[in-house]
Amino acid sequence: MPITRLRFPYLRVLLPRTKLAYVHLRNLLTDAKRDRTGRVFGYVAIWLSDELLLLYLQEGELVNATSTANGREYRSLSIADALAHVPAEPEFGEICFHEAEDEQLACMHWAQSHAPDGWPPELDARDPRQLFPYLMSTTFDGMLQIVVEGAVHYLILRDGAVVRGYITGDPGIGTLADRVKPLFQHRATRESMQIARWPVPPPLPVQAPPGLIKAYAELVSDLVAKLVQSGSDGAPAVAESARQMLLERHPVLDVFAVRPRSAGSAVVAPELTRGVAAWVSEVLWATGGQSKLSPEELLRETGHARRHVLQSAGFWDLLPWKVTW
């Protein structure tokens, strides 16, 4: 399916689909954070020559990103990597900015980042006379994604019954049943229909902003340097050994490797904070007694300049030491 045909549901059009050359993307995203009317839940879709980028926003803040080259297979991108895909002076491409329910954003991202559950081999999910009785009989809880000729739709089910839906097209026309029924009515349409299901999606994951990743990297670097200054010459080796040891439990720590295996991948903020807290704690426990300063003193001296950023991320609360400022 050509990616240019892909369309997703929306509540309100903030920027209709237009040529990318006419829009300054970074200004658009900055205004979304500053302008009261733009601080919405929604998505920015960017059609490039070889991929479709989807930027997810919550209250105007860019929180996640995905991309697809064929409309079937998606991959998660870091926010920085996604923005880097957009040329500074594009000659081709299109863009739109749509407001959408936060639940819809969670459905979109979950479907794009997780494999669907399968259907029984004897079931034709494209036939509503088979599909909906089956969902009802299994008291299915979750979501359906229905793709018809590039238009993507989502249905939310509880105990096998449809309770909400997000249907591509004008959101003000007809009831949910009125808008879903035509999707199944024409056999020619059903032949090209794709229907997949997933469990109830969790909330849209929020990526760690590049500034938070940088703050953690600087904190660990300053902490290791302070340990060396105060008598623990082996602190750099201890820090790298601790990071390697914790990788299985906290894969997010790979982002701090000299050559990350997952360069450009998305890093979720809470996972990042938990991983760095475990890393810092392990380093301080392993170097205990080698430094002239206590863990509280080391943390206070190296974390003072960025204490508010890390506090807002919940970092200090995850440490076994109480740091006073």
C-alpha positions as CSV (number, residue, x, y, z in Angstrom):
1,M,0.0,0.0,0.0
2,P,1.5,3.4,-0.9
3,I,2.3,5.4,2.2
4,T,0.8,8.5,0.6
5,R,-2.6,6.9,1.1
6,L,-2.3,6.4,4.8
7,R,-4.7,8.4,6.9
8,F,-5.6,8.3,10.6
9,P,-8.5,9.5,12.7
10,Y,-8.7,13.0,14.2
11,L,-10.8,15.2,16.3
12,R,-9.8,18.5,14.7
13,V,-7.5,19.6,11.9
14,L,-4.9,22.1,13.2
15,L,-2.9,22.1,10.0
16,P,-4.5,20.5,6.9
17,R,-2.3,18.3,4.7
18,T,0.0,20.6,2.8
19,K,3.4,20.7,1.2
20,L,6.2,20.3,3.7
21,A,8.2,23.0,2.0
22,Y,5.6,25.5,3.2
23,V,6.0,24.6,6.9
24,H,8.8,25.1,9.3
25,L,8.6,21.9,11.3
26,R,10.6,23.1,14.4
27,N,8.5,26.3,14.6
28,L,5.3,24.3,14.3
29,L,6.4,22.1,17.3
30,T,7.6,25.1,19.3
31,D,4.3,26.9,18.8
32,A,2.5,23.7,19.9
33,K,4.2,24.0,23.2
34,R,3.7,27.7,23.7
35,D,0.4,28.4,22.1
36,R,-2.6,27.6,24.4
37,T,-4.7,26.5,21.5
38,G,-1.9,24.3,20.2
39,R,-1.2,22.5,23.5
40,V,-3.2,19.5,22.5
41,F,-3.0,15.7,22.3
42,G,-2.4,14.9,18.7
43,Y,0.0,13.8,16.0
44,V,2.0,15.3,13.2
45,A,2.2,13.1,10.1
46,I,5.0,13.8,7.6
47,W,5.0,12.0,4.2
48,L,8.6,11.9,2.8
49,S,9.6,10.3,-0.5
50,D,10.5,7.0,1.2
51,E,8.7,6.9,4.5
52,L,5.9,8.3,6.7
53,L,6.9,9.8,10.0
54,L,4.4,10.1,12.9
55,L,5.2,12.5,15.7
56,Y,3.1,12.0,18.8
57,L,2.3,15.0,21.0
58,Q,0.7,15.3,24.5
59,E,-0.4,18.8,25.6
60,G,1.7,20.2,22.7
61,E,4.9,18.3,23.9
62,L,6.6,15.9,21.4
63,V,6.8,12.6,23.3
64,N,7.3,9.8,20.8
65,A,7.8,9.0,17.1
66,T,7.5,6.1,14.7
67,S,8.0,5.6,11.0
68,T,7.0,3.2,8.2
69,A,8.3,2.7,4.6
70,N,5.4,0.5,3.5
71,G,2.4,1.1,5.7
72,R,2.6,-2.4,7.2
73,E,5.8,-2.5,9.2
74,Y,6.7,0.3,11.6
75,R,9.7,1.1,13.8
76,S,10.1,3.3,16.8
77,L,12.4,6.2,16.5
78,S,14.0,8.5,19.0
79,I,12.6,12.0,18.8
80,A,16.0,13.4,17.8
81,D,16.4,10.7,15.1
82,A,12.9,11.4,13.7
83,L,13.5,15.1,13.5
84,A,16.8,14.5,11.7
85,H,14.9,12.5,9.0
86,V,13.2,15.7,7.9
87,P,15.3,17.8,5.5
88,A,16.0,21.4,6.6
89,E,14.8,22.6,3.2
90,P,12.6,19.9,1.8
91,E,11.6,20.0,-1.9
92,F,9.1,17.2,-1.6
93,G,6.9,15.8,1.0
94,E,3.6,16.7,2.8
95,I,2.7,17.4,6.4
96,C,-0.4,17.7,8.6
97,F,-1.1,18.3,12.3
98,H,-4.3,16.7,13.8
99,E,-5.7,16.8,17.3
100,A,-6.7,13.3,18.6
101,E,-7.8,11.6,21.8
102,D,-4.9,10.4,24.0
103,E,-6.4,6.9,23.9
104,Q,-6.3,6.9,20.1
105,L,-2.6,7.9,20.2
106,A,-2.0,4.9,22.5
107,C,-3.8,2.6,20.1
108,M,-1.8,3.9,17.1
109,H,1.6,3.6,18.8
110,W,0.8,0.2,20.3
111,A,-0.3,-1.2,16.9
112,Q,2.8,0.2,15.3
113,S,5.3,-1.2,17.9
114,H,3.8,-4.6,18.8
115,A,2.8,-7.7,16.9
116,P,-0.9,-8.4,16.9
117,D,-2.7,-11.4,18.3
118,G,-3.6,-14.0,15.7
119,W,-7.1,-15.1,14.6
120,P,-8.3,-18.7,14.6
121,P,-7.6,-20.2,11.2
122,E,-11.3,-21.0,10.5
123,L,-12.3,-17.3,11.2
124,D,-12.6,-14.7,8.4
125,A,-12.2,-11.5,10.4
126,R,-13.3,-9.5,7.4
127,D,-16.8,-10.9,7.7
128,P,-18.8,-9.1,10.4
129,R,-21.2,-12.0,10.8
130,Q,-18.2,-14.1,12.0
131,L,-16.0,-11.4,13.6
132,F,-18.3,-9.8,16.1
133,P,-20.0,-13.0,17.4
134,Y,-16.6,-14.4,17.9
135,L,-15.4,-11.4,19.9
136,M,-18.6,-11.5,22.0
137,S,-18.3,-15.2,22.7
138,T,-14.7,-14.8,23.8
139,T,-15.5,-11.6,25.9
140,F,-12.6,-10.0,24.1
141,D,-11.0,-7.0,25.8
142,G,-8.7,-4.9,23.6
143,M,-8.6,-3.1,20.3
144,L,-9.2,-3.7,16.7
145,Q,-7.3,-1.9,13.9
146,I,-9.1,-1.9,10.6
147,V,-7.3,-0.6,7.5
148,V,-9.3,0.0,4.3
149,E,-7.7,1.6,1.3
150,G,-5.2,3.5,3.5
151,A,-7.7,4.7,6.0
152,V,-6.9,3.4,9.5
153,H,-9.6,2.9,12.1
154,Y,-9.6,1.7,15.7
155,L,-12.3,0.1,17.8
156,I,-12.1,-0.4,21.6
157,L,-13.9,-3.5,23.0
158,R,-14.8,-4.6,26.5
159,D,-16.3,-8.0,27.1
160,G,-16.6,-8.4,23.4
161,A,-18.7,-5.3,22.8
162,V,-17.6,-2.2,21.0
163,V,-17.5,0.7,23.5
164,R,-15.6,3.4,21.6
165,G,-14.1,3.9,18.2
166,Y,-11.8,6.2,16.3
167,I,-12.8,6.3,12.6
168,T,-10.9,8.1,9.9
169,G,-13.0,10.8,8.2
170,D,-15.1,13.7,9.3
171,P,-15.7,13.0,13.1
172,G,-19.0,14.9,13.1
173,I,-20.9,12.6,10.7
174,G,-23.2,9.9,12.1
175,T,-23.0,7.5,15.1
176,L,-20.2,5.1,15.6
177,A,-22.3,2.2,14.2
178,D,-23.2,4.3,11.2
179,R,-19.5,5.0,10.5
180,V,-18.3,1.4,11.1
181,K,-21.0,-0.4,9.1
182,P,-19.9,0.9,5.6
183,L,-16.4,-0.6,6.2
184,F,-17.9,-4.1,5.9
185,Q,-20.7,-3.6,3.4
186,H,-19.0,-3.9,0.0
187,R,-17.2,-7.2,-0.9
188,A,-14.6,-5.3,-3.0
189,T,-13.7,-3.2,0.0
190,R,-13.6,-6.3,2.3
191,E,-11.1,-8.0,-0.1
192,S,-8.6,-5.3,0.6
193,M,-9.4,-4.9,4.3
194,Q,-6.8,-5.7,7.0
195,I,-8.1,-6.4,10.5
196,A,-5.8,-7.0,13.5
197,R,-6.3,-7.1,17.2
198,W,-4.3,-6.3,20.3
199,P,-4.9,-6.4,24.1
200,V,-5.9,-3.1,25.8
201,P,-3.1,-0.7,25.0
202,P,-1.2,0.9,27.8
203,P,-0.8,4.7,27.8
204,L,1.4,6.2,25.1
205,P,5.0,5.9,26.3
206,V,6.9,9.1,26.8
207,Q,10.4,9.3,25.5
208,A,13.2,10.8,27.5
209,P,14.0,14.2,26.0
210,P,17.6,14.5,24.8
211,G,18.3,17.0,27.6
212,L,17.5,14.4,30.2
213,I,19.8,11.8,28.6
214,K,22.5,14.4,28.5
215,A,21.9,15.4,32.2
216,Y,22.3,11.7,33.3
217,A,25.4,11.2,31.2
218,E,27.0,14.3,32.7
219,L,26.0,13.3,36.2
220,V,27.7,9.9,35.9
221,S,30.7,11.4,34.3
222,D,31.1,14.0,37.0
223,L,30.5,11.4,39.7
224,V,33.2,9.1,38.4
225,A,35.6,12.1,38.1
226,K,34.8,13.1,41.7
227,L,35.4,9.6,42.9
228,V,38.9,9.5,41.2
229,Q,39.7,12.9,42.8
230,S,38.8,11.7,46.2
231,G,40.9,8.6,46.1
232,S,39.1,5.9,44.1
233,D,41.4,5.4,41.1
234,G,39.4,2.4,39.8
235,A,36.1,4.3,39.6
236,P,36.0,4.4,35.7
237,A,36.4,0.6,35.5
238,V,33.9,0.1,38.3
239,A,31.3,2.3,36.5
240,E,31.7,0.4,33.2
241,S,31.6,-3.0,34.9
242,A,28.4,-1.9,36.8
243,R,26.8,-0.7,33.6
244,Q,27.6,-4.0,31.8
245,M,26.3,-6.0,34.8
246,L,23.0,-4.1,34.8
247,L,22.3,-4.2,31.1
248,E,20.2,-7.3,31.2
249,R,17.9,-5.8,33.8
250,H,18.1,-2.3,32.4
251,P,18.7,-2.4,28.7
252,V,18.3,1.3,28.5
253,L,21.8,1.7,29.9
254,D,23.1,0.8,26.4
255,V,22.5,4.4,25.4
256,F,25.5,5.3,27.6
257,A,27.9,2.9,25.8
258,V,30.7,4.4,23.7
259,R,29.1,2.7,20.7
260,P,25.5,2.0,21.6
261,R,24.0,-1.1,19.9
262,S,20.6,0.6,19.8
263,A,21.7,4.0,18.5
264,G,18.7,6.1,17.4
265,S,16.2,3.9,19.3
266,A,13.5,5.3,21.6
267,V,14.4,5.6,25.3
268,V,11.4,5.8,27.6
269,A,11.9,8.3,30.4
270,P,10.8,6.2,33.5
271,E,12.9,3.3,32.3
272,L,15.9,5.6,31.8
273,T,15.6,7.0,35.3
274,R,15.3,3.6,36.9
275,G,18.3,2.3,35.0
276,V,20.5,5.3,35.9
277,A,19.5,5.2,39.6
278,A,20.4,1.5,39.7
279,W,23.7,2.3,38.0
280,V,24.7,5.2,40.2
281,S,23.7,3.1,43.3
282,E,25.9,0.2,42.2
283,V,28.9,2.4,41.5
284,L,28.6,4.1,45.0
285,W,28.2,0.8,46.8
286,A,31.1,-0.7,44.9
287,T,33.4,2.2,45.7
288,G,32.3,2.5,49.3
289,G,35.2,3.2,51.6
290,Q,37.5,4.1,48.8
291,S,36.4,7.8,48.6
292,K,37.0,10.5,51.2
293,L,33.4,11.7,50.7
294,S,30.2,10.0,51.7
295,P,27.6,9.0,49.0
296,E,25.4,11.9,50.1
297,E,28.3,14.4,49.7
298,L,29.3,13.0,46.3
299,L,25.7,13.2,45.0
300,R,25.2,16.7,46.4
301,E,28.3,18.0,44.8
302,T,27.9,16.4,41.4
303,G,24.1,16.7,41.1
304,H,23.6,20.3,42.4
305,A,23.6,22.0,39.0
306,R,21.0,19.7,37.6
307,R,19.1,18.8,40.7
308,H,15.8,20.3,39.5
309,V,15.8,18.4,36.2
310,L,16.5,15.1,37.9
311,Q,14.0,15.8,40.7
312,S,11.3,16.3,38.1
313,A,12.2,12.9,36.6
314,G,12.0,11.2,40.1
315,F,15.6,10.3,40.1
316,W,16.5,11.3,43.7
317,D,13.6,9.3,45.1
318,L,15.0,6.1,43.7
319,L,18.4,6.3,45.5
320,P,19.0,4.6,48.8
321,W,20.5,7.9,50.2
322,K,18.7,11.1,51.1
323,V,20.4,14.1,49.5
324,T,19.8,17.5,51.1
325,W,20.5,20.7,49.2
